[in-house]
């Protein structure tokens, strides 16, 4: 097993920086995260944080998107970004000799986007196309995200659709995006991680230098506390889709990622997924991607009309073979969070943002590894979570055949 060391520091600005030392790594991976996600969008700002993420890859104040792309191509680098429910991340992987350049480029583009009007219009279309493409393969264009969130929660922060669509046009002006950027893209709240085969102290110095040059104008008032989730009464809705097979999407509260019940929820999800015609997830965006107020999702394509609570009660009598398989599947799924250099750097940033310390993802893998080797422990965790979930309030969306051709 590779021995990795984690080195941390806090800057005077409030930013936190991390160097993960892996002497076997062939590249450096850099991740920059901000505690600004779709749940922080106010009414009329729906979809703007996803759009702002796109704008980070357009022109910045000191270079064009084209120049940045050519620079990245010459360095054979790979980059990406995602807007989550409670945070936004940007990341890049390249050769060790490029570390200083990667950090400087990432900080500059994240904290100093140009927000040109013509590029805003172009990226509104890109965001809308991304959303349409994701939904197009689902019956009736309905997926757990965002449709089950809007079904389960009644408050705006948790229940609105933040994926972004063409209705951003007219709302998302450069001026509004700049105001949102100044409010939520705060260097003082940021976390920047590098996974490096080189000297971790030197890597920390490079990160610190890249963040130290940010101007005072990037800083704003302290971010308000997170919004409180308001749960509905538990409703069933139906949607008629021509030629569709019966499909039931059900949702209830998942265990807090800080709770010991998280492991049981992950085992339950895998035990359900292992059955033909069922899909399940303990978390809208995966394990631990939201610290609190996450959802347990069950999608039933069997056409049998069995309710989610009954599916869960049936798991209480799972035999040791099914429990053992669920534990292994849950372990493999959790391992994807840290299985390569890029994912480990991203998970480290996420964990520091959401949990105040790196290592949540690695600790989850270790706990699941223990459960996979202890059938009794895994069985007890699965049964406890299945019983708890079965007795909770569910909301459901049922897709049924509306007649005619699909």
N, C-alpha and C positions, 0 to 999 in steps of 0.2 A: 504494500500500500504506500502511496506517495505521502510523504510528510509535508504538510503545508503549514506555514506559520502566518498568523494574521497580525499586522502592525497597524495601530490606529493613532490618530491625532485629531485635535479640535483646533480650528483656526480662530483668531480673534474675531473674525466676522460672524462666527457661529457655525460655519460650514464644517462638516466632518469628513475626514479623508481616511482611506484604508488602503493598505498594500498587502496583498495576499502573495506570499512567496512560494513559488513552485519551481524548484530547480530543474524539473523535467520539461517544463513548458517550452515550446518552440516559438511562441508568439507572445505578445502582450495583449491583454484585453482590458479595455477601459469602459467603465459604466458611470453615468451621471444620472442621479435620480432626484426628483423633487416631490414633496408631499402635496401634489396638486393633481387631482383626478376628477373624473366626471361628477362625483358627488359634491364637488366644490362649486359647480356651476349654479349660478343664481337663475331664477326665472328669466326667460328671454336670452340666456346664454347657452342654451342646449346645443351641444355639438361643437362649441367653440374651442374647448381644450383639445379635442382631436384635430380640429383645423389648425390650431396653434402649433401642435406637434408637427404637422406637415410644413408649416411656414418656417420652422427651424431649418429645414433642408432646402429652402429657397435662398435668395440673396440675404447676406448679412451686411452690416455697415461697412465692413472692410474688404469683402470679396463677394464675387457672384457665385451662384450655385454651380454654374458651368466651370469656373476656375477650381472650385472645391472638388467637383467630380473628377476633373482631370488630375488634380493632385492626388486624390484617393486612388485613381486607376494606376498612376505611376508607382504608387507605394504598394499596390496589390492589397489594399485594405478592404475590410468588409464592415458595413455599419447598419444600424437599424434604430427604430424607436417605436414605442408603444404607449398609448394612453390607457391607463387602467382605472378602476373605480376610485382608488384613493391615492394614486401616485402616477407620475409620468417618468419614463426612462428613455435614455439615449445611450447607445453603446457602439463601440468600434473595436475591431481586432486588426492588428498589423504586426510588423516585425519589431523586435525590441529596440532597434535603432530609431524607430519612429515615435517612441513614447512621448517625447516632449512636444513634437508637432501634433500628435493626436490630441493631447490634452489641451494645447492652446487652441486648436481648431474647434474642438468640441465646446469649450467654454465660450469662445467668441460667438459661435453660431447659436448656442442655446440662449445666451443672455443679451445678445445684440442683433436680433433679426431685423431686417429692413422693413418688412411688412408692406411691400409695394402693392398698390391697388390691383394692378393687372395680375400679379401672382396670387393675391388673395382670391380673385375670381376663378383663376385656373385651379387652385387647390380646393375650392368649394366643389367644383365638378369632380375632382379626384376623390374627395371624401365621399360624395354621394355615390359615385361608381363603386367604390370599395364596399359600401354598405349594401347596394343593390346586388352586387356579385355574391356577397356572403349569404344574403337571404334568398337568392333566386333558386338555389338547389333544395330548399326546404318546402314541404307541402304548404301551400297557402302563403309562402313567404314568412312563416312563423318559426322562430327559434327561441330557445330558453332565454338568451340575451338578444334583444331587450324585452321581449314580450312577457316573460314570467315575472320580471322585476316590476313592471308596470302593473301587473295583476296582483302581486303580493303586497307591495308597499303603497301607501297612499300619500306620503309626503313627497315633495318635489325632489329633494336631494337623492333619495334612494329609488324613487319610482320613475324618474324621467328617462327618456331615451337620449343618451349622450353620444351616440355613434355619429350623428351629423348627416344632413341631407341637403338637398337643393334649397330648402327653406332658409339656409344660412345666408343666402343672397339677400342683401338689404339689411340684415341684422348685423352680420359680421363685417363691419367696416374696419379699415386699418386703425382708426382712432379707438374703437371699442376693443380690438384685439390688443392694442398697445396698453390700454388701461387694465385689461385682464392679465396681460403679461407682467405688468408692474406689481399687480396685486398678488399673484400666485407664483411666479417664477422668481423666487427670492433666493439669492446666493446664501443668505444666512441659514436657510432651511435645507440646503442641498447636501447630498452625500455623493462623494466621488470615490470610486474604487478602481484600483489597477491590480490585475493579476500578472505577475512578472517572474521570469526566471532569474533576474538580476538582483542587485542590492535593494532590499525593500525600503531602507532609509533614503536612498537616492531617489527612489520612485515617489516617496512621500514628499520629498523636497520639490520634485518636478510638479506634482499636483498642486502643492501649496503655491508655487510661483505662478502657475496658470490662473489660479483663482484670485491671487492678490491684486491683480491689475484691474479688477472690476471697479467701475465708477460708483460713486455714491448714489447716482440716479437709479441704479438697479435696486436700491433698497427701499422698502416701504413699511407701512405700519404692520405690526404683528398680526399673523393670520388668526382669525377667530377660531374657537373650538369647533370640532366637527359636528355636523347636524345630527339630530336624534331621529332614529327610524320610527315610522308610524306604520304598524301592521294593520291590514284590513281584516275583515271578519272571516275571511276564507270563502271564496266564491268559485263557482263553476261557470265557465262561459263556453259557448260552442261556436265554431266557425264552419260554414259550409263551403267546401271546395269541390268543384266538379271532378268526378272520377277518383277522389281521394279515398284511401283506405282509412279505417278508423284509427285514430292516433290520439293518445291522451298524454299531455304534458302536465306534470304535477310538480308542485314546489312547496317546500316548508322551510323553516329556519334550520340552518346547519349549525353544528356546534361551533362555538368560538374557537379560533385557532389557538387561543391561549389555554384551552380546556383539554383535559385528558380525553374527553369524548371525541376529539378530532380523529384519533387513530381508529376508533370504532366506526365513525362515519365513513372513513376511507375504505375500511373493510366491507361495510355494507354496500357502498357504491360499487365496488368491484364484484361482490357476490351477485348483485343485480345485473351488472353488465355482462356477466358470464352466462346469463340465460338468453336464449334465442329471442330476438324481438324486443329486448330491453336495453336501454342505455341510461346511465346514471352518473352523477357527479356530486361530490361533496365540496361545493364551491362553484360559483358561476365561472370564474376564470382559473380554477385549479386550486390545489391545496395551499392554504396559507396566503393566498394573494389578497385577501381582505382579513384583517385581524378580527373584526367583529361585524355582525349584521351581514352574514353571508347566507347563501341559499343552498339547500339540498334539492337537487333536481332529478326527476325520474321521467324518462320518455318511454312510453309503452306503445310499440308498433305491432303487438301481437294480434290486435283486433278482438281480443277477448272481453274487453270492457271491465277488467278487474281493477278495483280501486287501489291506489298507492298504499294505503294503510294495510290492506290485506296482503299485498306483496311483501311488505315489511314484516308482518306477523309470521309469515311462512318461513322467514329466515331464522327465526328463533330456534327452530329445530334443525338447522343445518348440520350435516355430518362433518366429521373431521377432514374428509377429503376436500369438500367444498370450502371449508374454513381455511385450510392450508393453502389452497389455490388462490383464494381471495387475498390472503396475506402476501403471497409472492407477487401477485399482480399489483397490489397497492405499493409494495416496495419498489417495483420496477417503475411505476408511474412517478413516485417521489424522486427516484434517482435521476429522472430527466431534468430536474431542477438544477443539478450540479454535475452532470455527466461530462461536460467539457469546460474548457477555460472560460469561454464567453458566458455560458450559463451560470457558472460559479461566481463570476464577477457580478453579474446581474442579480443573482440571488443574495449576494452579500450586501449590495446596495439596498435592495428591497427590504431585507430583514432589519437593517439599521434604521431605515425610514419608518417601518411599521411597528417594529418591536423594540427599538432602542439599542439593539446589539446584533452583530452579525452571528450567523450560525444556526438560525432557526431551521433552515432547509436541511442542513447537515444533521442536526439533531433529530429531525423528523425521520430521515433515512435510517439513522441508528436505532431509533425506537421501533420502526417497522421491521428492521432486520432482526431485532430481538423477538418481535412478535411472530415473525415467519419461522423462527426456530423453537417456539414455545406454543404448541397447539392449544393448550388449555387457556393460556393468556389471550391468545387471539380469539378463541371462541367466546370467552367471557366479554371481551370488548365488543365483538360483533353483536352478540345477543343484547347487551345493554343498550347499544345505540339503536338497534332495530326496534326494540321495545319503546325507547324514548321517541323516536321519530314517528312510529305508528300511532302514538297517542297525541301528536301535535296537530295543529290546524293546517290543513292543506288548501291551496288554491290550485285550480286546474283549468287548462284550456283543452277542449276536445275538438279535434278536427274530424269532420264527418263528410261523407259523400253528399254533394249537393245535386247530384244527377247530371247527366250530359257528359260530354267529352272533357277530359282533363285539359 
